[in-house]
């Protein structure tokens, strides 16, 4: 049974809800949020136009009980009569758009969040590497286990130990921000996207990929999509034959890293990628093999989204 659909127009002071042919008005505060939950059944698809900061608290309040989809205002402008004189018809149109909504409705906010996630994730890696270096300098194992760190922190104060304390504080803040970003990202991506049928692509990486790709239909074939990800192979011809020079890295760096991370999981849980990994591990090694798996995973993702069909093991 298809989930019911609602549209909510958000302004600074009020919420106008269109649901099943009727309009409801609530204040844009906690009391109004509760009013929205009273009339909308759980699991309902809700379309909300991105309105600066005014929609954020509502989206957070609705949480995981609803399939909330944030709609890019630029997308709405493509529809005749949607903009212009403000009217209740706008809220009805907002609801109608949700029915066929896909990843092309991802907002610029979601894309910005993916950039922040990538920056924070890489920062966490750098901080951990520096911490391991400091632990070795202090004469301890380079393990970041709580047991090892507690032992280190009981040591005599010096410049290196001071940095360890500072880095541990930074690591805690970065990991907290990473969790916040991941929670926010889920509000921008359709929960029923077929990308989540692909083994190896979890909630976070799926959200990141969708936010970076936008409308996959703009890539008419898999080669264009792979090139956009920067995962297309570079080869050079010479008198001795064709030589591989790795990948182009000219595409979206965040998207490329997302597929790489997803491939690390996919080689264990995705039958297609696992088989690909086994077939090529004699010829390719280490990171080169993982990149090849990431490229294969990108092709599968393009096919699933482009043809709008769930993942099948015989892809």
C-alpha positions in Angstrom: 0.0 0.0 0.0 1.4 3.4 -1.0 2.2 5.7 1.9 0.0 8.8 2.2 1.6 12.1 1.1 1.5 15.6 2.7 3.1 18.9 1.8 4.1 21.5 4.4 4.8 25.1 3.6 7.2 26.5 6.3 7.6 30.2 7.1 9.2 31.9 10.1 6.0 31.9 12.2 3.7 29.3 10.8 3.3 25.9 9.1 0.6 25.3 6.4 -0.1 21.5 5.9 -1.8 20.1 2.9 -3.1 16.5 3.5 -5.8 14.5 1.8 -7.5 17.5 0.2 -7.5 19.6 3.4 -5.4 22.5 4.7 -4.2 22.9 8.3 -2.4 25.8 9.9 0.0 25.6 12.9 2.5 27.8 14.6 6.1 27.1 13.8 7.0 25.9 17.3 6.9 22.7 19.4 3.2 23.1 19.9 2.7 23.3 16.2 5.0 20.3 15.5 2.8 18.2 17.8 -0.3 19.4 15.9 1.3 18.2 12.7 2.0 14.8 14.2 -1.7 14.6 15.3 -3.0 14.7 11.8 -0.3 12.9 9.8 0.0 9.1 10.2 3.4 7.6 10.9 5.2 6.6 7.7 3.6 9.4 5.8 5.7 11.0 3.0 6.2 14.7 3.7 7.5 17.3 1.3 9.0 20.4 2.9 10.6 23.2 0.9 14.1 24.1 2.1 13.6 27.5 3.7 16.9 28.6 5.1 16.7 27.6 8.8 13.0 27.8 9.5 12.3 24.1 8.5 15.2 22.5 10.4 13.5 22.2 13.8 10.4 20.7 12.3 12.4 18.1 10.4 14.3 17.1 13.5 11.1 16.9 15.5 9.4 14.6 13.0 12.5 12.4 13.3 12.3 8.8 12.1 8.5 8.5 12.3 8.0 10.1 8.9 9.6 9.9 5.4 10.5 13.6 5.3 11.9 14.9 2.0 13.5 18.4 1.7 12.8 19.9 -1.7 15.2 22.2 -3.4 13.5 25.6 -4.1 15.2 25.6 -7.5 13.3 22.5 -8.4 10.0 24.1 -7.5 10.6 27.0 -9.8 10.6 24.6 -12.8 6.9 24.0 -12.2 4.5 26.5 -13.8 2.3 28.6 -11.5 4.0 27.3 -8.4 5.7 30.6 -7.7 4.2 34.0 -8.0 1.3 35.0 -5.9 1.3 33.0 -2.7 -1.7 30.6 -2.4 -2.8 27.3 -0.9 -2.3 25.7 -4.3 1.4 25.8 -3.6 1.1 23.5 -0.6 -1.0 21.1 -2.7 1.6 21.1 -5.5 4.3 20.5 -2.9 2.5 17.4 -1.8 2.0 16.2 -5.4 5.8 16.6 -6.1 6.6 14.2 -3.3 4.9 11.3 -5.0 7.5 11.0 -7.8 10.3 12.6 -5.8 13.8 11.1 -6.3 17.4 12.0 -5.6 17.2 15.0 -8.0 15.4 16.9 -5.2 18.5 16.9 -3.0 19.2 20.4 -1.8 22.5 22.3 -1.8 22.4 22.0 2.0 22.7 18.2 1.7 25.7 18.6 -0.7 27.3 21.0 1.8 26.8 18.5 4.6 28.6 15.8 2.5 31.6 18.2 2.1 31.6 18.7 5.9 31.4 15.0 6.5 34.3 14.3 4.2 36.4 17.0 5.9 35.6 15.8 9.4 36.2 12.2 8.4 39.6 13.0 7.0 40.4 15.1 10.0 39.6 12.2 12.3 42.1 10.0 10.4 44.8 12.7 10.7 44.2 13.1 14.4 44.3 9.4 15.0 47.5 9.0 13.0 49.1 11.9 15.0 48.0 10.2 18.3 49.5 6.9 17.3 52.8 8.7 16.5 52.8 10.4 19.9 52.1 7.1 21.7 55.1 5.6 20.1 57.2 8.6 21.1 56.1 8.1 24.7 57.1 4.5 24.6 53.7 2.9 24.5 51.8 0.8 21.9 50.2 2.7 19.1 46.8 1.3 20.1 44.0 3.8 20.7 42.2 1.4 23.0 40.7 2.9 26.2 43.0 0.7 28.3 46.2 1.8 26.5 45.2 5.5 26.5 44.3 5.5 30.2 47.8 4.1 30.9 49.4 6.8 28.8 47.5 9.6 30.5 48.8 8.5 33.8 52.3 9.3 32.7 54.5 12.2 33.7 53.6 15.5 32.1 55.7 16.6 29.1 55.1 18.3 25.7 54.1 15.1 23.9 51.6 14.1 26.6 50.1 17.6 26.5 49.5 17.1 22.7 47.9 13.7 23.4 45.4 15.3 25.7 44.6 18.0 23.2 44.2 15.6 20.4 41.9 13.4 22.4 39.7 16.4 23.0 39.7 17.2 19.3 38.9 13.6 18.4 35.9 13.6 20.7 34.6 16.8 19.1 35.2 15.6 15.6 33.4 12.3 16.1 30.5 14.1 17.8 30.2 16.4 14.7 30.4 13.4 12.4 27.4 11.8 14.1 25.4 15.1 13.9 26.1 15.4 10.2 25.1 11.8 9.5 21.8 12.4 11.4 21.1 15.6 9.4 21.9 13.9 6.1 19.2 11.3 6.6 16.6 14.1 6.6 17.5 15.1 3.0 17.4 11.7 1.3 14.4 9.5 0.5 14.4 6.6 2.9 13.0 4.3 0.2 15.8 5.0 -2.3 16.8 1.8 -4.2 20.4 2.6 -3.5 19.9 1.0 -0.1 19.1 -2.4 -1.7 22.8 -2.6 -2.7 24.8 -4.6 -0.2 27.7 -2.7 1.1 26.1 0.7 0.8 24.7 1.6 4.2 22.7 4.6 5.3 25.5 7.1 5.7 27.4 6.4 2.5 24.1 5.9 0.6 23.0 9.4 1.7 26.4 10.9 0.7 26.3 9.2 -2.8 22.7 10.4 -3.5 23.5 13.9 -2.3 26.6 14.2 -4.5 25.0 12.6 -7.6 21.7 14.3 -7.7 19.6 13.1 -10.6 21.4 10.1 -12.0 19.4 10.3 -15.2 21.8 13.1 -16.4 24.4 10.4 -17.0 23.2 8.6 -20.2 25.6 5.7 -19.7 27.7 4.0 -17.0 31.0 5.3 -18.4 29.9 8.9 -17.9 28.9 8.2 -14.4 32.2 6.4 -13.5 34.1 9.4 -15.0 32.1 11.8 -12.9 33.2 9.8 -9.9 36.8 10.1 -11.0 37.0 6.3 -11.0 37.6 5.9 -14.8 40.8 4.1 -15.6 43.7 5.9 -17.4 45.6 3.9 -19.9 48.6 4.8 -22.2 49.5 3.1 -25.4 53.1 2.5 -26.4 55.1 0.2 -28.6 55.1 -2.3 -25.8 51.3 -2.4 -25.5 48.7 -0.7 -23.2 49.8 0.4 -19.7 47.4 1.2 -16.9 48.1 4.5 -15.1 45.5 4.2 -12.4 42.4 6.3 -12.3 41.8 9.8 -13.5 40.8 11.4 -10.2 39.2 14.2 -12.2 35.7 13.7 -10.9 34.0 14.3 -7.6 36.5 13.5 -4.8 33.9 13.1 -2.1 31.9 10.7 -4.2 35.0 8.7 -5.1 36.0 8.3 -1.4 32.4 7.3 -0.6 32.5 4.5 -3.2 36.0 3.4 -1.9 34.7 3.1 1.7 31.6 1.3 0.5 33.7 -1.1 -1.5 35.6 -2.1 1.6 32.4 -3.5 3.0 31.0 -4.7 -0.3 33.8 -7.1 -0.8 32.5 -9.0 2.2 28.7 -8.7 1.9 27.9 -8.0 -1.8 28.0 -11.2 -3.9 28.8 -9.4 -7.1 31.6 -7.4 -5.6 32.9 -10.3 -3.7 33.1 -12.4 -6.8 34.8 -9.6 -8.7 37.3 -9.2 -5.9 38.2 -13.0 -6.0 38.5 -13.0 -9.8 40.9 -10.1 -9.9 43.0 -10.4 -6.7 45.7 -12.4 -8.6 46.3 -9.6 -11.0 45.5 -6.5 -8.8 46.9 -5.8 -5.3 46.0 -3.7 -2.3 44.5 -0.3 -2.9 44.4 -0.9 -6.7 42.1 -3.8 -6.2 39.8 -1.9 -3.9 39.6 1.0 -6.4 38.6 -1.5 -9.1 35.8 -2.8 -6.8 34.7 0.7 -6.1 34.4 1.3 -9.8 32.3 -1.9 -10.2 30.2 -0.7 -7.3 29.7 2.7 -9.0 28.5 0.9 -12.1 26.0 -1.2 -10.1 24.8 2.0 -8.4 24.2 3.8 -11.7 22.2 0.8 -13.1 20.0 0.5 -10.0 19.2 4.2 -9.9 19.0 4.8 -13.7 16.7 1.9 -14.4 14.9 2.3 -11.1 15.2 -1.4 -10.2 16.4 -3.0 -6.9 19.8 -4.6 -6.8 20.0 -8.2 -8.0 22.9 -10.5 -7.4 23.2 -11.3 -11.2 23.9 -7.5 -12.0 
